Amino acid sequence: MFYTRVTLPSDKAKTHELEEFIDTIMEDCRIPELYRGVVSLPLAEAVSNGIRHGNRNRPEGRISILCQQETDKLVFSVSDEGQGFPYQEFLAKGDYLKSHGLSLIMNLCEEVRFQNNGATICFSIPLPTGFAPLSARKLNSAKAIESIVKQL
């Protein structure tokens, strides 16, 4: 079983550190390259939300990411240093549908839940079995991450 963690600065100029972390996951878990977008997009969105909303774009803030590979999925936990948010009300009212980042996470991932009053989001991503790609096109996660960070 694979387990890794990283702590990143809340600095949009340091997106290469997130990309390196994703590279490690892809390589160590032997995930096909065509699946990179499925892994990187929700993770990048969770980090972006943590930087923007949790750490309020404070460069001294930190984002902690944990990743564990289980038999058929990757389980992520992304935490910021903020106070959290009223996620139960947010989810009950369907407000996540208005949020590009959270909507993407909810649609691409399974078992999405919040901890620490909403300062931590946990989600799982099913791993491909016998790998039948979800898409014939390769998603470029570096450009996707860069695009997300530019929105901050």
N, C-alpha and C positions, 0 to 999 in steps of 0.2 A: 504494500500500500504506500502511495506517495503522499507526502505532506510537506508543504513549504509555506513560508511567510515572508512578507516584506513590509517595511515601513517607508512610505514615500513622503516627500515634502509637498505642501500645498502650493506648488510652484508650476505653473503651466509651461515653463521653459524646461522642465525636467521630465517631459513625457517619455523620453527614451528609457527611463528607469522602469516605467510600466511596460513598455514594449519588451525590454529585456526579461522581465518577470514572465510575461506571456510566452516568450521564446523558450524559457526554461520549462514551463508547464507543457508546451507543445512537444518539446524534445523528450523530456523525462517520461511523459505519459504516452509517448508514441502516437500522438493524435495526428491524423492526416492534415496536411497543409490546407486542403480545401475546407476544412472545418474551422480554420483560424477565426473567421468572422463571428461564428457562433460563440466562440469563447471570448474573443476580445471586445466585441461590441457591448454586451451587458456589463462586463467588468469595467470598461472605460466609462460607461454611463454612470455606474455606481461611484467610481472615483471622482468623476466630474461633479456629481451631485454633492459628494462629501466636501469637495473643495469649495464649491460655490455656496451651498446652503448651510452645511455644517460648520465649516471653518471660516466661512464668510470671506473667502479669498485672502486670508491672512497667510503670507508666505511662511511664517514660522509654524503654522499649523501642520499636523501630521495626519496621514491616512494610513491605516494598518490593514493589510490584506492577508487573509489566511486561505489556503487552498488545500483541500484533501481529496485524493482520488479514492472513490469507493468502487465497487465492482463494475457498475454500469453508469457512473456519473462523476462529475467533479462538483464538489461542494465548496462554495466561497462564502467568506464573511468579510465585509468591508466596513470599517469603522472610522468615523471622524472624531474630532474633539469637541463637537458642538453639543448643545443641550438636547438635541433630538427635535421631534415635531409630533403633533397629535396624529400619528399614523393610523390609529383605529378609525378616527373620524374621517380622515383623508380617504381611506379605503372604502368605508361604508358609503360615503357620498359619491364614490366613483371619480373623485378628483384626480386620481392617478391617470385617468384617460386624457386629461388636459396637459399632463406632464410628458414631454417627449421622452425623457430619459427613463422615468419610472414605467411608462407604458411599454417601452421597448423591453425593459427587464422582465416585466410581467408576462409579455408575449413570448419571449425567447426561452424563459427559464421555468423551472418547476420548483415547487416547495419554497416560494418566496415568503419570507417572514422578517419581522423587525425585532430588534432587541435594544436594550439600553435606551428606552424611551424614543426610539427611532434613530438614534445615532449610529446604529449598526444595522445593516441589511444583510441577510443571509439568503442565498439562492443556490439551486443546483442546476447543472447543465447535463443533460443526458449525453453519454458518449456514444459515438457511432458503433454499431455492431456490424461486422462484415462490411463495413463502410459503403453505404449507398449515399453518395453526397446529396445534401439538401438542395444544392444548386450546382449547375455546371460551371458557374463562373467563380473565380477566385476573388474573395473579398480582401482588399488591401487594408489590414488593420492599422498600419502606421498612419495612413492618410485618414482613416476614420477617426482615430484617436486625436490626431492633429486638428481635424475639423471640429470635434466635440470641444476640445480645449479652447479653441478660438472663440467659442460661444460664451466663454466665461466672462 
